Amino acid sequence: MEFDFDSWIGLKKHCDEYNIDFISTPSCLKAVDLLEKVGVKAYKIGSGDFDNFLLTRKFTRNHY
């Protein structure tokens, strides 16, 4: 989460230009919200978060 919102948008646009699927590993609910605004369609769940029910529930709620 070191980037500001415009930097995240820039990364997403760059990936789109080159037909690259942009994914990210959010580690908190706030990060999921930000990435949803950016337009990320897939996430990598970090190994430390595989049992974080609140985080994984937010992933699935937003995408299914």
C-alpha positions as CSV (number, residue, x, y, z in Angstrom):
1,M,0.0,0.0,0.0
2,E,3.0,2.3,-0.5
3,F,1.6,3.7,-3.7
4,D,-1.0,6.4,-3.9
5,F,-4.3,5.8,-5.8
6,D,-3.0,7.3,-9.0
7,S,0.1,5.0,-9.0
8,W,-2.2,2.0,-8.7
9,I,-4.3,3.2,-11.6
10,G,-1.1,3.8,-13.6
11,L,0.1,0.2,-12.9
12,K,-3.3,-1.2,-14.0
13,K,-3.4,0.9,-17.2
14,H,0.1,-0.2,-18.1
15,C,-0.9,-3.9,-17.6
16,D,-4.0,-3.3,-19.7
17,E,-1.9,-1.8,-22.5
18,Y,0.2,-5.0,-22.7
19,N,-2.6,-7.5,-22.1
20,I,-1.2,-8.5,-18.7
21,D,-3.6,-9.6,-16.0
22,F,-3.0,-7.3,-13.0
23,I,-3.3,-9.1,-9.7
24,S,-2.4,-8.1,-6.2
25,T,-2.0,-9.5,-2.7
26,P,-4.0,-7.3,-0.3
27,S,-3.4,-7.8,3.3
28,C,-6.3,-5.9,4.8
29,L,-9.9,-5.0,4.0
30,K,-9.0,-1.4,3.1
31,A,-6.6,-2.7,0.5
32,V,-9.3,-4.8,-1.1
33,D,-11.5,-1.8,-1.3
34,L,-8.8,0.2,-3.0
35,L,-8.0,-2.6,-5.5
36,E,-11.7,-2.9,-6.3
37,K,-11.7,0.8,-7.3
38,V,-8.6,0.2,-9.5
39,G,-10.4,-2.7,-11.2
40,V,-8.4,-5.6,-10.1
41,K,-10.2,-8.8,-11.0
42,A,-8.1,-11.4,-9.2
43,Y,-6.1,-11.6,-6.0
44,K,-3.3,-13.7,-4.7
45,I,-4.0,-14.7,-1.1
46,G,-0.8,-14.4,0.9
47,S,0.3,-17.5,2.8
48,G,-0.1,-15.6,6.1
49,D,-3.7,-14.8,5.2
50,F,-5.0,-18.2,4.1
51,D,-7.0,-18.6,7.3
52,N,-8.1,-14.9,7.5
53,F,-11.8,-15.5,7.2
54,L,-12.7,-11.8,7.1
55,L,-10.3,-11.1,4.2
56,T,-11.1,-14.2,2.1
57,R,-14.8,-13.6,2.7
58,K,-14.5,-10.1,1.3
59,F,-12.7,-11.5,-1.8
60,T,-15.4,-13.9,-2.5
61,R,-18.2,-11.5,-1.7
62,N,-16.9,-9.0,-4.2
63,H,-16.4,-11.5,-7.0
64,Y,-19.1,-14.1,-6.8
